[in-house]
Amino acid sequence: MNRNSLIGLLILGCVICCSSIAQTTQPTIPPVSGRSILQQISAESERLFESVRPSLVVVQMPAPKWLKLMMEENDPLHRWDGKIDPALQRRLMEQQKATAKLAPGNSPSTQPSTDTQVDLAPRYLGLVVNTDGCIVVPMFVEHETVGDQPIDVIAGGKPMKAKFVGADRKTNLTVLKIDGFSGQPAKLGDKPGAGALVMALAATGDSGQLIIWTGGMQENTIVLSVDGKVAGFSRAGQFLSGENSKVIIDQLIQFGAVKRATLGVWLQQFLQEDGTPGVRVVKVQENSAAARGGLMEGDIIVSLNAQPMADVPTFAAAIAAGKGETPIEVIRNGRTVQCNVVLLQD
């Protein structure tokens, strides 16, 4: 059965369920091809996941600085600094640390231990992106956090070590490399259309779900389309398609950083009246490419170089790919206006 028939089966199942609820006597649902509809949906879901599984790795990412700072600020013991006996505070911190080590579910950390902080190393799913052992993780970690320390990875069912290659804060992507590893590269695809059936894998690797795509998700997930391609990465209502992530991944592998043109704008993502995400210009820097090209505060960006712009990560990826004179279409006071900016990469 073609994977695209999964949509039809799911819709049919929903129709049957809804009609059953409306009846006082539940009808008998005959099996299709010897198997129930739910069994067929489950089988197709398994095939989809297995087609992508060889490209998935599990990464024990070092805790980024922002997470450490947030945890330290929220640590109750830190709030008593200077207010209780220092010896008592040290004893309480030692007990806190010992309790954290004994707690079930704590994974080994690649981070050096401290006297005041429990292990914060988060587990994330990564994707193999080439046959040279490079993997991309949908999480930004600063280079200074990692340094030269190896990062624990499970690839192909085996524990391995990876090294830091580069990271991009604006698209929330980090690239690592496993020397001597040649996995199956993931196929990167386009953003799914509204109403499409997709599989959303939690970025932590804990779970996954089949959902109807409506344009974005608050959860941090890797989104798979029914053709087995990685449609992209969702996070806090933002979405970066697999296709748009290619330029970011390629530059991180080649340069260790993204060589992005400086446009000179501050952007804000917001929900438009129809409920879809949009990108608004909140400030334009004087004498910048944006100012010279005619962009103004309050403009809502519709497209860049004829590519639709619905969220900040997509815009950041498009700027990384752009150079020279580039058209930007905006909505200004209810009217469509085209601006032309000259992008010069740093």
C-alpha positions in Angstrom: 0.0 0.0 0.0 1.3 3.4 -1.0 2.2 5.7 2.0 0.0 8.4 0.6 -3.0 6.1 1.2 -2.3 6.5 4.9 -4.1 9.8 4.7 -7.2 8.3 3.2 -7.2 5.5 5.8 -6.9 8.0 8.6 -9.7 10.2 7.3 -11.9 7.1 6.8 -11.1 5.9 10.3 -12.1 9.3 11.7 -15.4 9.3 9.7 -16.3 5.8 11.0 -15.5 6.8 14.6 -17.6 10.0 14.4 -20.5 8.2 12.8 -20.3 5.5 15.5 -20.5 8.0 18.3 -23.7 9.4 16.8 -25.4 6.0 16.8 -26.9 4.3 19.8 -25.9 0.9 18.5 -22.2 0.7 17.4 -21.9 -1.0 14.0 -19.5 -3.7 13.2 -16.6 -2.4 11.2 -15.4 -5.0 8.7 -11.6 -5.4 8.4 -10.0 -4.1 5.2 -7.8 -6.7 3.4 -7.9 -8.9 6.4 -6.6 -6.1 8.8 -8.4 -3.4 10.6 -7.9 0.3 9.5 -6.0 1.0 12.7 -3.7 -2.0 12.0 -3.0 -0.7 8.5 -2.3 2.8 9.8 0.0 1.4 12.4 1.9 -0.7 9.8 2.3 2.4 7.5 3.5 4.4 10.5 6.1 1.7 11.3 7.3 1.7 7.7 7.7 5.5 7.7 9.7 5.5 10.9 11.9 2.6 9.8 12.7 4.4 6.5 14.2 7.3 8.5 15.6 5.4 11.4 19.0 4.6 9.8 19.5 8.4 9.6 18.8 9.1 13.3 21.4 9.3 16.0 21.0 10.1 19.7 23.3 12.8 21.0 24.1 13.7 24.7 24.5 17.4 24.0 26.4 19.6 26.5 24.2 21.9 28.4 24.3 25.4 26.8 25.2 28.4 28.8 21.7 29.9 28.8 20.3 26.6 30.4 23.0 26.6 33.1 22.3 30.2 34.0 18.6 29.6 34.1 19.0 26.6 36.4 21.4 28.4 38.7 19.0 31.4 39.0 16.1 29.0 39.9 18.2 26.9 42.3 16.6 27.5 45.8 20.0 27.2 47.5 21.5 30.1 45.5 18.7 32.3 46.8 20.1 31.8 50.3 23.6 33.1 49.3 24.8 35.3 52.2 21.7 34.6 54.3 22.6 31.3 56.0 25.8 29.8 57.5 28.2 29.0 54.6 29.1 25.6 56.1 25.4 24.7 56.2 24.9 25.8 52.6 27.8 23.7 51.5 26.4 20.6 53.2 23.0 21.2 51.6 24.6 21.5 48.2 26.6 18.3 48.7 23.4 16.5 49.7 21.6 18.0 46.6 24.4 16.7 44.4 24.4 13.2 45.9 20.6 13.0 45.6 20.8 13.9 41.9 23.4 11.2 41.3 21.1 8.6 42.8 18.0 9.7 41.0 16.6 7.2 38.5 16.9 8.2 34.8 20.0 10.4 35.1 22.2 9.8 32.1 26.0 10.0 32.2 27.2 13.4 31.3 30.2 14.6 29.3 30.2 17.8 31.4 32.6 18.3 34.2 30.8 18.2 37.6 30.5 21.3 39.8 29.7 21.7 43.5 26.4 23.4 42.9 24.9 22.0 39.7 23.3 18.7 38.7 23.8 17.2 35.3 21.9 19.2 32.7 23.2 17.5 29.5 20.1 17.1 27.4 19.5 14.2 25.0 18.6 15.1 21.5 17.9 13.4 18.2 20.4 14.2 15.4 20.3 13.5 11.7 23.0 12.1 9.5 23.5 14.6 6.7 26.4 13.1 4.7 28.6 10.0 4.4 31.5 11.8 6.1 30.0 11.3 9.6 28.4 14.8 9.9 25.2 15.1 11.8 22.9 18.0 12.5 21.1 18.5 15.9 18.1 20.9 16.2 19.7 22.7 19.2 22.1 25.6 19.5 25.1 25.1 21.7 28.0 27.6 21.9 31.4 26.5 20.9 32.9 27.7 24.2 30.5 25.3 26.0 31.8 22.3 24.1 35.4 23.2 23.5 37.5 20.2 22.4 35.7 17.7 24.6 34.1 14.7 22.8 30.3 14.4 22.7 28.6 11.1 23.4 26.6 9.8 20.5 24.7 6.6 19.8 24.8 5.9 16.0 23.8 2.6 14.4 23.1 1.2 17.8 26.7 1.8 19.0 28.2 4.3 21.4 30.5 6.7 19.6 32.2 10.1 20.1 31.6 13.2 18.1 33.3 16.5 17.8 31.9 20.0 17.5 31.9 21.5 14.0 29.8 24.6 14.2 26.5 26.1 15.3 24.0 28.8 14.2 22.0 30.6 16.8 19.5 32.1 14.4 18.3 28.8 13.0 19.0 26.7 16.2 21.2 24.2 14.5 24.4 22.6 15.6 26.6 20.3 13.4 28.8 17.6 14.9 31.1 15.0 13.2 31.8 11.4 14.1 35.1 10.3 12.6 35.1 7.0 10.9 31.3 6.8 10.7 29.4 6.5 7.5 25.7 6.5 8.0 22.6 6.9 5.8 22.1 10.6 5.1 18.6 11.8 5.7 16.6 13.2 2.7 15.8 16.8 3.4 12.5 18.0 2.0 10.1 21.0 1.9 7.7 22.4 4.4 4.5 20.3 4.4 1.3 21.9 3.2 -1.6 22.8 5.5 -3.7 19.7 6.1 -0.9 17.2 5.3 -0.3 14.2 7.5 3.1 14.2 9.1 5.1 12.3 11.7 6.5 14.6 14.4 9.4 13.1 16.4 10.2 14.8 19.7 13.6 16.3 19.4 14.5 14.5 22.7 13.8 11.2 21.0 11.2 10.2 23.7 8.2 9.9 21.5 6.5 10.7 18.2 3.0 11.3 16.9 1.0 11.4 13.6 -0.6 14.8 13.2 -2.4 16.9 10.7 0.0 19.8 9.9 -1.5 23.2 10.4 1.5 25.4 9.8 3.6 25.1 13.0 4.1 23.5 16.4 5.1 24.7 19.8 7.0 21.5 20.6 10.6 21.0 19.6 10.3 18.3 16.9 11.7 16.8 13.8 8.9 16.6 11.2 8.7 13.8 8.7 6.5 13.8 5.6 4.8 10.6 4.4 7.3 10.2 1.5 10.1 9.6 4.1 11.8 13.0 3.8 12.6 15.3 6.7 10.2 18.1 6.2 12.0 20.3 8.7 12.4 21.3 12.4 9.8 22.9 14.5 10.3 24.9 17.7 8.2 27.4 19.7 5.9 28.0 16.7 8.8 28.5 14.3 9.7 26.2 11.5 12.8 25.6 9.3 12.3 23.3 6.4 14.8 20.6 5.5 15.4 22.3 2.2 16.1 25.7 3.7 18.4 24.1 6.3 20.8 22.8 3.6 22.6 26.1 3.2 23.1 26.4 7.0 24.3 22.9 7.3 26.7 23.2 4.3 28.2 26.5 5.6 28.7 25.1 9.1 30.5 22.0 7.7 32.6 24.2 5.4 33.4 27.2 7.6 32.3 26.2 11.1 29.9 29.2 11.0 27.3 30.8 8.8 28.5 33.6 6.6 25.3 35.6 6.6 24.8 39.0 4.9 24.1 41.9 7.2 20.6 43.3 6.4 20.3 45.7 9.3 16.8 44.9 10.7 15.4 43.6 13.9 12.5 41.2 13.3 9.6 39.9 15.4 7.5 36.8 14.7 3.8 37.2 15.4 0.4 35.7 14.7 -1.5 37.4 11.9 -5.3 37.9 12.0 -5.9 34.6 10.2 -3.9 32.7 12.8 -0.8 32.1 10.5 2.7 33.2 11.6 4.3 36.3 10.1 7.5 38.3 10.3 7.4 42.0 11.2 10.2 44.6 11.0 10.5 46.2 14.4 13.6 48.4 13.7 15.7 49.4 10.8 19.4 50.3 11.3 20.4 53.6 9.8 22.7 53.4 6.7 22.1 49.7 6.4 21.2 47.6 3.4 17.7 47.5 4.7 17.4 51.2 5.0 19.0 51.8 1.6 16.6 49.3 0.1 13.5 51.0 1.5 12.5 48.7 4.3 10.6 50.5 7.1 9.6 49.8 10.7 6.2 48.0 10.8 6.7 46.3 7.4 5.4 42.7 7.3 7.7 40.5 5.2 5.9 38.4 2.7 8.8 37.0 0.6 12.5 37.3 0.0 13.7 36.5 -3.5 10.3 35.1 -4.3 10.5 32.6 -1.4 7.6 32.9 1.2 8.7 34.1 4.6 6.5 33.0 7.5 9.0 32.8 10.4 12.4 34.1 11.6 14.5 30.9 11.1 13.3 30.7 7.4 14.3 34.3 6.9 17.7 33.7 8.6 18.4 30.8 6.3 17.3 32.8 3.2 19.6 35.7 4.1 22.5 33.2 4.4 21.8 31.9 0.9 21.3 35.4 -0.6 23.8 37.8 -2.2 23.7 40.7 -4.5 20.5 42.6 -5.3 17.5 40.8 -3.7 13.8 41.6 -3.9 11.9 41.7 -0.6 8.1 41.9 -0.8 6.4 43.5 2.2 2.9 44.6 3.3 2.9 48.2 4.4 -0.3 49.9 5.7 -2.3 47.2 3.9 -0.6 47.6 0.6 2.0 45.3 -1.1 5.3 47.0 -1.6 8.5 45.6 -3.2 11.9 46.7 -1.9 15.2 45.8 -3.4 18.2 45.3 -1.0 21.8 44.6 -1.8 23.1 41.7 0.3 26.8 41.6 1.0 28.0 38.6 3.0 30.3 39.2 5.9 
